[in-house]
Amino acid sequence: MNPDFAVELIRLMLLKATQLATPILVTGMTIGTSVSVFQTVTSVQEQTLSFLPKTMGIAAFIIVASPWILRTMIEYTRWMIQLAPQMVG
């Protein structure tokens, strides 16, 4: 395996990880921002108030998106297994 091939594999792995993590992070940031705006408007300054909505929102998103996440990971794993002979030789 030459260095260019290894760099390309690492780049694609990081791209796939970013592709899978971004929707979850955006969900958490959106819910967190919404709760913060609500707290500002209502003058409620409770630090723990944003924890439960974020946790529930992210958990719900993961449950809804789990078929897509699983399918993406399986496709990537199959692709890596198909590339195994090129990595060795």
C-alpha positions as a printed NumPy array, in Angstrom:
array([[  0.   ,   0.   ,   0.   ],
       [  1.522,   3.289,  -1.055],
       [  1.245,   6.464,   1.029],
       [ -1.197,   8.122,  -1.386],
       [ -3.603,   5.196,  -1.06 ],
       [ -3.354,   5.306,   2.746],
       [ -3.978,   9.056,   2.814],
       [ -7.004,   8.626,   0.545],
       [ -8.418,   5.887,   2.816],
       [ -7.99 ,   8.079,   5.887],
       [ -9.567,  11.038,   4.091],
       [-12.586,   8.961,   3.075],
       [-12.912,   7.537,   6.599],
       [-12.936,  11.023,   8.122],
       [-15.421,  12.197,   5.504],
       [-17.752,   9.287,   6.305],
       [-17.456,   9.936,  10.062],
       [-18.283,  13.605,   9.48 ],
       [-21.214,  12.645,   7.262],
       [-22.636,  10.432,  10.017],
       [-21.986,  12.799,  12.942],
       [-23.116,  16.084,  11.391],
       [-26.907,  15.491,  11.474],
       [-26.738,  14.435,  15.126],
       [-24.653,  17.471,  16.067],
       [-26.909,  19.836,  14.117],
       [-29.932,  18.382,  15.923],
       [-28.311,  19.016,  19.3  ],
       [-27.234,  22.528,  18.354],
       [-30.688,  23.419,  17.015],
       [-32.464,  22.181,  20.125],
       [-29.882,  23.846,  22.381],
       [-30.256,  27.166,  20.581],
       [-34.052,  26.951,  20.713],
       [-34.004,  26.25 ,  24.453],
       [-31.538,  29.106,  24.996],
       [-33.776,  31.533,  23.107],
       [-36.761,  30.309,  25.142],
       [-34.804,  30.802,  28.376],
       [-33.78 ,  34.299,  27.334],
       [-37.307,  35.322,  26.358],
       [-38.861,  33.957,  29.549],
       [-35.958,  35.032,  31.813],
       [-35.581,  31.475,  33.111],
       [-31.893,  30.891,  33.811],
       [-31.833,  27.224,  34.75 ],
       [-28.685,  25.523,  33.433],
       [-30.127,  22.022,  33.508],
       [-33.203,  22.939,  31.459],
       [-31.475,  22.392,  28.119],
       [-30.114,  18.947,  29.014],
       [-33.332,  16.922,  28.825],
       [-34.659,  18.371,  25.53 ],
       [-31.258,  17.909,  23.873],
       [-30.94 ,  14.356,  25.149],
       [-34.45 ,  13.426,  24.071],
       [-34.064,  15.129,  20.674],
       [-30.763,  13.462,  19.902],
       [-32.067,  10.073,  21.057],
       [-35.175,  10.474,  18.882],
       [-33.06 ,  11.494,  15.897],
       [-30.749,   8.507,  16.337],
       [-33.749,   6.167,  16.524],
       [-35.289,   7.685,  13.391],
       [-31.992,   7.833,  11.473],
       [-30.601,   4.489,  12.633],
       [-31.541,   2.638,   9.395],
       [-29.629,   5.228,   7.364],
       [-26.675,   5.205,   9.771],
       [-26.543,   1.409,   9.789],
       [-26.863,   1.161,   5.997],
       [-24.093,   3.716,   5.518],
       [-21.772,   1.916,   7.928],
       [-22.462,  -1.474,   6.313],
       [-21.746,  -0.07 ,   2.833],
       [-18.508,   1.477,   4.067],
       [-17.465,  -1.757,   5.813],
       [-18.171,  -3.819,   2.688],
       [-16.166,  -1.367,   0.621],
       [-13.222,  -1.589,   3.041],
       [-13.356,  -5.406,   2.988],
       [-13.299,  -5.334,  -0.822],
       [-10.213,  -3.109,  -0.663],
       [ -8.391,  -5.452,   1.74 ],
       [ -6.418,  -7.248,  -1.014],
       [ -5.128,  -3.902,  -2.294],
       [ -4.068,  -2.899,   1.206],
       [ -1.969,  -6.021,   1.683],
       [ -0.345,  -6.155,  -1.72 ]])
